Amino acid sequence: MYDLVIAGAKLLDPVTGIVTEGNSIALNGERIAEVFTSGESHSLRARSVIDAGGRFVFPGFIDFHVHIFRHGSTFGMDADKLLSSGVTRAVDMGSAGWINYPAMYHCDIAGKKLKLSTYINISPVGQPGKGISEPLDDNLMSLKDIERIMNEYPGMIKGLKVRISKGIVKELGIKPLINAVNMGNELGLPVCVHPTDPPEDAERVAEILREGDIYSHTYNGRGSTIIDDKGNVKAGIIEARKRGVIFEVGNGRINFTYPVAESAEKAGFFPDIISSDATPATYHNGPIMWDLSRVMSKFLNLGMSLADVIKAVTLNPAERLGISDRAGKIIKGYDADLVICRMDDKIIEFSDADGNTRKGRRGFVPEITILRGEKVFCAE
């Protein structure tokens, strides 16, 4: 007997794009026990059954860029609120540095339902928020202390974060990014860079990054962007992708603009990872971001295929986190983290950082979130 069976599920193969209907997913404990495809017998005995009613069942979404340090940063939100957007795992993207990482862990990670990983900020105090920029001077950088924190919280820290906006780095220019990459080489970690309004051209930022590093806020419109003055994706950005640099959305409040995104869309330059950059100021608070499922809908309406959108919140981030052997797919033995999702066909209004609006008719609406084999959110 299975613990839970989800019957009547529509499944998408994100590699081939093939959709099948009438499937059943059997769960035992925290794992997927079996997946019965359409046409197979579904007379399954289970302690509990959920009828998906022909709706899509996707692997639980991974939100690769959020801020959950509620007790130490004004950027921080309650991580478990993300469950309502179909998210079963999230990554805090550099809210804390080595000084306050233990506080974030004990106050805002331990005891949460949501599965959480982190990037640690190279600045010792992380991102306090409220207009306070993190210090990034050379004499404050401490490879030894970051390594110590990694050892104290094994498996939690997946990378390094650095913000290089002009207003943050000031006279330091591009140096903090170079420092971050050097530290990444020493620690064996990828780097995620926030390049909104960078001190040098976006191509120079991308040139410094290595294979597996993350170029965040890809579609921001402040300062030098990925688009040249003729409306084309810059050659250095395309070359960086060929080298294996990962391009991530990090929508947030000021880090997505339609002119950049639509120019990129014409060239087929879609993101590798779709993420929300959720904070208290943005989560379920207006059309600029709203939540991860709405950002996914934004890119679906920009012309990104359904399969690629799903890969950008499941397979691709799972690979970056080193968990693709157990997360990001609906197959036997994988984590029982799932989202039952309705696909809306009604007018949705989207917005960007500059007040540009667009309307679309295709939207993801998470209705049930299942985490570790248990129902943790239901829209009804």
Wavefront OBJ file of the C-alpha trace (Angstrom):
o trace
v 0.000 0.000 0.000
v 1.265 3.464 -0.912
v 1.130 6.444 1.424
v -0.248 8.781 -1.234
v -1.309 8.458 -4.861
v -1.843 11.401 -7.173
v -4.188 10.209 -9.910
v -5.247 11.819 -13.170
v -1.985 13.710 -13.567
v -0.818 15.457 -16.707
v 2.965 15.084 -16.971
v 5.498 16.983 -19.053
v 8.822 15.541 -20.147
v 10.938 18.718 -20.027
v 13.599 17.204 -22.291
v 11.322 16.167 -25.167
v 8.401 18.489 -24.450
v 5.994 15.538 -24.684
v 2.868 15.805 -22.515
v 0.999 12.705 -21.355
v -2.309 12.494 -19.515
v -3.995 10.071 -17.135
v -0.853 9.269 -15.145
v -0.614 8.275 -11.485
v 2.247 9.057 -9.105
v 2.630 6.841 -6.049
v 4.522 8.151 -3.015
v 5.962 6.328 -0.031
v 7.402 8.493 2.696
v 9.637 11.176 1.207
v 10.223 9.411 -2.120
v 8.394 8.726 -5.356
v 7.660 4.988 -5.274
v 6.309 4.531 -8.811
v 5.049 6.501 -11.785
v 2.257 4.778 -13.687
v 1.835 6.162 -17.188
v -1.423 6.526 -19.050
v -2.768 3.184 -20.212
v -1.366 1.298 -17.243
v -3.596 -0.055 -14.484
v -4.265 2.576 -11.844
v -6.121 0.370 -9.372
v -3.754 1.386 -6.633
v -4.211 0.960 -2.918
v -3.196 4.019 -0.942
v -3.799 5.578 2.430
v -4.632 8.832 0.671
v -5.497 9.790 -2.911
v -5.437 13.186 -4.613
v -7.251 13.501 -7.922
v -5.244 15.914 -10.065
v -8.220 16.141 -12.410
v -6.093 16.389 -15.535
v -4.000 19.247 -14.189
v -0.252 19.354 -14.589
v 1.895 17.817 -11.873
v 5.418 19.237 -11.933
v 8.452 18.585 -9.753
v 8.446 21.056 -6.864
v 9.773 24.385 -8.078
v 13.237 25.503 -6.973
v 13.456 29.261 -6.430
v 17.175 29.869 -6.875
v 17.208 33.481 -5.667
v 15.293 34.607 -2.575
v 16.058 36.420 0.685
v 14.909 34.803 3.927
v 17.071 36.432 6.650
v 14.057 37.973 8.447
v 15.936 38.541 11.704
v 18.944 40.307 10.240
v 18.025 42.005 6.981
v 15.119 44.106 5.779
v 15.296 42.059 2.572
v 14.343 38.896 4.482
v 10.930 37.183 4.324
v 9.462 34.065 5.951
v 10.736 31.193 3.819
v 7.663 29.020 4.328
v 5.434 31.578 2.585
v 7.069 30.436 -0.653
v 5.218 27.113 -0.431
v 2.105 28.832 -1.781
v 3.894 29.511 -5.080
v 4.702 25.835 -5.667
v 8.245 26.228 -4.324
v 9.620 23.256 -2.370
v 13.275 24.344 -2.263
v 14.835 27.798 -2.302
v 18.263 29.400 -2.163
v 18.950 32.427 0.003
v 21.139 34.478 -2.301
v 23.711 36.115 -0.071
v 21.624 37.780 2.623
v 24.262 36.918 5.242
v 28.040 37.009 5.431
v 30.314 34.978 7.686
v 29.620 37.184 10.741
v 25.836 36.798 10.759
v 25.407 33.500 8.914
v 24.893 31.555 12.187
v 22.079 33.965 13.134
v 20.363 33.422 9.787
v 20.723 29.673 10.085
v 19.333 29.360 13.606
v 16.611 32.028 13.274
v 15.413 31.630 9.702
v 16.529 28.262 8.287
v 16.417 25.692 11.091
v 12.863 24.542 11.736
v 11.436 25.696 8.410
v 9.363 23.296 6.305
v 10.883 24.518 3.046
v 14.123 22.894 1.899
v 16.769 25.611 1.937
v 20.274 26.144 0.614
v 22.351 29.317 0.639
v 24.991 31.384 -1.080
v 27.124 33.327 1.398
v 27.974 36.968 0.791
v 31.674 37.761 0.483
v 31.008 40.839 2.631
v 31.175 39.796 6.304
v 27.777 41.363 7.120
v 25.838 40.347 4.011
v 23.011 42.595 2.810
v 21.470 44.533 5.733
v 18.998 46.432 3.550
v 17.308 49.740 4.421
v 19.762 51.609 2.201
v 22.828 50.213 3.987
v 25.324 48.808 1.498
v 27.598 45.945 2.424
v 31.310 46.848 2.839
v 33.545 45.144 0.255
v 37.021 46.528 1.017
v 39.921 44.098 0.571
v 40.908 44.264 4.236
v 37.448 43.010 5.274
v 37.498 39.898 3.109
v 38.177 36.687 5.034
v 38.546 33.448 3.139
v 39.427 31.684 6.377
v 36.212 32.715 8.114
v 33.992 31.767 5.174
v 35.686 28.372 5.087
v 35.080 28.011 8.827
v 31.373 28.713 8.386
v 31.229 26.181 5.543
v 32.665 23.562 7.887
v 30.262 24.488 10.694
v 27.221 24.168 8.395
v 28.212 21.358 6.021
v 26.286 21.141 2.774
v 24.401 24.399 3.296
v 26.602 26.856 1.402
v 26.479 26.322 -2.364
v 28.257 29.458 -3.572
v 29.434 33.034 -3.027
v 27.431 36.210 -3.683
v 28.680 39.682 -4.567
v 26.796 42.842 -5.580
v 28.707 45.229 -7.833
v 26.273 48.078 -8.484
v 28.103 51.407 -8.754
v 26.365 52.724 -5.652
v 27.659 49.750 -3.646
v 31.243 49.306 -4.906
v 31.957 53.046 -5.470
v 35.694 53.553 -6.050
v 36.367 49.806 -5.733
v 34.953 49.316 -9.216
v 35.067 45.759 -10.549
v 37.573 44.600 -7.869
v 34.993 42.935 -5.553
v 33.909 40.631 -8.408
v 37.521 39.671 -9.103
v 37.976 39.010 -5.376
v 34.842 36.867 -5.318
v 36.029 34.747 -8.251
v 39.459 34.313 -6.649
v 37.777 33.228 -3.414
v 35.562 30.872 -5.397
v 38.659 29.277 -6.899
v 40.139 28.756 -3.429
v 36.924 27.365 -1.908
v 35.714 25.385 -4.920
v 32.477 27.393 -5.084
v 30.594 29.189 -7.874
v 29.973 32.928 -7.696
v 26.664 34.730 -8.226
v 27.037 38.362 -9.261
v 24.416 41.105 -8.979
v 25.392 43.307 -11.962
v 22.606 45.923 -11.954
v 24.228 49.269 -12.957
v 27.736 47.764 -13.005
v 30.981 49.780 -12.751
v 32.135 48.432 -16.132
v 30.404 47.096 -19.235
v 28.236 43.994 -18.828
v 30.558 42.172 -21.232
v 33.499 42.764 -18.874
v 31.425 41.415 -15.967
v 30.569 38.290 -17.941
v 34.191 37.889 -19.080
v 35.390 37.557 -15.467
v 32.913 34.788 -14.670
v 33.820 31.113 -14.932
v 31.874 28.076 -16.077
v 29.099 27.500 -13.540
v 29.126 31.069 -12.197
v 25.798 32.905 -12.123
v 25.083 36.163 -13.950
v 22.013 37.323 -12.036
v 19.371 39.941 -12.916
v 20.011 39.186 -16.583
v 17.178 41.397 -17.836
v 17.766 44.463 -15.657
v 17.792 47.816 -17.413
v 20.098 49.915 -15.219
v 23.428 51.083 -16.626
v 25.260 48.693 -18.943
v 23.027 45.719 -19.791
v 23.261 42.566 -21.904
v 21.807 44.507 -24.878
v 23.876 46.808 -27.127
v 22.736 50.138 -28.589
v 21.400 48.359 -31.696
v 19.098 46.125 -29.673
v 21.214 42.989 -29.973
v 22.559 40.718 -27.256
v 26.192 41.678 -26.777
v 28.777 39.304 -28.235
v 30.548 38.936 -24.891
v 27.324 37.811 -23.240
v 26.732 35.154 -25.887
v 30.341 34.012 -25.555
v 29.973 33.763 -21.760
v 26.991 31.425 -22.173
v 29.032 29.272 -24.549
v 31.712 29.060 -21.827
v 29.122 27.790 -19.346
v 28.170 30.954 -17.462
v 24.611 30.591 -16.125
v 22.102 33.389 -16.768
v 19.456 33.819 -14.066
v 16.401 36.093 -13.829
v 16.267 37.368 -10.211
v 13.194 39.426 -11.158
v 12.775 41.368 -7.895
v 11.541 44.954 -7.796
v 14.133 46.787 -9.932
v 15.904 44.004 -11.803
v 13.674 43.228 -14.781
v 12.737 45.508 -17.689
v 10.731 44.594 -20.772
v 12.905 46.445 -23.340
v 15.896 44.296 -22.355
v 13.885 41.065 -22.047
v 12.095 41.541 -25.363
v 15.329 42.336 -27.203
v 16.849 39.183 -25.715
v 13.738 37.178 -26.636
v 14.125 38.151 -30.311
v 17.566 36.559 -30.220
v 16.291 33.493 -28.348
v 18.377 34.476 -25.303
v 16.171 33.039 -22.575
v 17.306 32.393 -18.986
v 18.905 29.196 -17.742
v 17.261 29.723 -14.348
v 14.027 31.572 -13.575
v 13.968 32.995 -10.056
v 11.924 35.520 -8.127
v 14.341 37.480 -5.871
v 11.464 37.402 -3.375
v 11.547 39.867 -0.469
v 8.829 41.312 1.807
v 8.550 44.254 -0.602
v 7.821 42.050 -3.625
v 6.239 38.771 -2.561
v 2.499 38.854 -3.345
v 2.760 42.601 -3.619
v 1.987 43.818 -7.126
v 2.549 42.874 -10.787
v 6.282 43.625 -10.966
v 7.145 40.270 -9.410
v 4.348 38.713 -7.268
v 5.930 35.229 -6.933
v 7.921 32.586 -8.807
v 4.915 31.120 -10.618
v 4.040 34.588 -11.952
v 7.625 35.165 -13.129
v 7.431 31.793 -14.887
v 4.199 32.956 -16.526
v 5.947 36.165 -17.615
v 8.530 34.183 -19.558
v 5.944 31.782 -20.961
v 4.175 34.818 -22.424
v 7.484 36.174 -23.729
v 7.712 33.083 -25.942
v 9.786 30.676 -23.852
v 8.546 27.111 -24.311
v 6.643 25.378 -21.518
v 9.345 22.703 -21.296
v 12.153 25.258 -21.008
v 10.281 27.253 -18.365
v 9.862 24.112 -16.259
v 13.509 23.129 -16.726
v 14.497 26.620 -15.541
v 12.828 26.014 -12.150
v 13.548 22.287 -11.750
v 16.313 20.495 -13.664
v 18.634 23.455 -14.194
v 18.719 24.758 -10.607
v 18.910 21.180 -9.298
v 22.068 20.697 -11.356
v 23.590 23.893 -9.990
v 22.866 22.721 -6.434
v 24.329 19.268 -7.049
v 21.035 17.489 -6.314
v 19.958 16.433 -9.808
v 20.220 12.795 -8.711
v 17.179 13.242 -6.462
v 15.352 16.472 -7.381
v 13.928 18.142 -10.459
v 12.249 15.101 -12.047
v 9.193 12.929 -11.472
v 10.717 9.470 -11.564
v 10.966 6.546 -9.191
v 13.309 7.163 -6.265
v 13.288 10.957 -6.510
v 12.127 13.316 -3.769
v 8.359 13.404 -3.252
v 8.295 17.181 -3.768
v 5.575 18.073 -6.266
v 3.215 20.844 -7.304
v -0.219 20.356 -8.821
v -0.689 23.303 -11.118
v -3.565 24.747 -13.090
v -2.755 26.525 -16.339
v -4.879 29.653 -16.516
v -6.227 31.086 -19.735
v -7.287 34.545 -18.700
v -5.830 38.021 -18.966
v -2.822 38.494 -16.661
v -1.102 41.853 -16.274
v 2.660 41.859 -15.903
v 4.873 44.833 -15.115
v 8.538 45.767 -14.952
v 10.800 48.057 -12.916
v 10.075 51.062 -15.127
v 6.290 50.764 -15.144
v 6.025 49.084 -18.551
v 3.113 46.650 -18.613
v 2.229 43.693 -20.772
v -0.788 41.411 -20.845
v -0.794 37.678 -21.449
v -3.197 34.762 -21.311
v -0.999 31.877 -20.127
v -0.333 31.497 -16.437
v 0.825 28.976 -13.834
v -1.483 28.718 -10.816
v -0.153 26.368 -8.096
v -3.068 24.666 -6.338
v -1.405 22.007 -4.166
v 2.193 21.815 -2.973
v 3.532 18.489 -1.718
v 6.769 18.471 0.263
v 8.460 15.298 1.536
v 5.328 13.383 0.547
v 2.978 15.591 2.592
v 0.503 18.212 1.425
v 1.780 21.543 2.782
v -0.285 24.000 0.752
v -3.732 23.846 -0.795
v -5.357 26.809 -2.549
v -8.879 25.655 -1.704
l 1 2 3 4 5 6 7 8 9 10 11 12 13 14 15 16 17 18 19 20 21 22 23 24 25 26 27 28 29 30 31 32 33 34 35 36 37 38 39 40 41 42 43 44 45 46 47 48 49 50 51 52 53 54 55 56 57 58 59 60 61 62 63 64 65 66 67 68 69 70 71 72 73 74 75 76 77 78 79 80 81 82 83 84 85 86 87 88 89 90 91 92 93 94 95 96 97 98 99 100 101 102 103 104 105 106 107 108 109 110 111 112 113 114 115 116 117 118 119 120 121 122 123 124 125 126 127 128 129 130 131 132 133 134 135 136 137 138 139 140 141 142 143 144 145 146 147 148 149 150 151 152 153 154 155 156 157 158 159 160 161 162 163 164 165 166 167 168 169 170 171 172 173 174 175 176 177 178 179 180 181 182 183 184 185 186 187 188 189 190 191 192 193 194 195 196 197 198 199 200 201 202 203 204 205 206 207 208 209 210 211 212 213 214 215 216 217 218 219 220 221 222 223 224 225 226 227 228 229 230 231 232 233 234 235 236 237 238 239 240 241 242 243 244 245 246 247 248 249 250 251 252 253 254 255 256 257 258 259 260 261 262 263 264 265 266 267 268 269 270 271 272 273 274 275 276 277 278 279 280 281 282 283 284 285 286 287 288 289 290 291 292 293 294 295 296 297 298 299 300 301 302 303 304 305 306 307 308 309 310 311 312 313 314 315 316 317 318 319 320 321 322 323 324 325 326 327 328 329 330 331 332 333 334 335 336 337 338 339 340 341 342 343 344 345 346 347 348 349 350 351 352 353 354 355 356 357 358 359 360 361 362 363 364 365 366 367 368 369 370 371 372 373 374 375 376 377 378 379 380
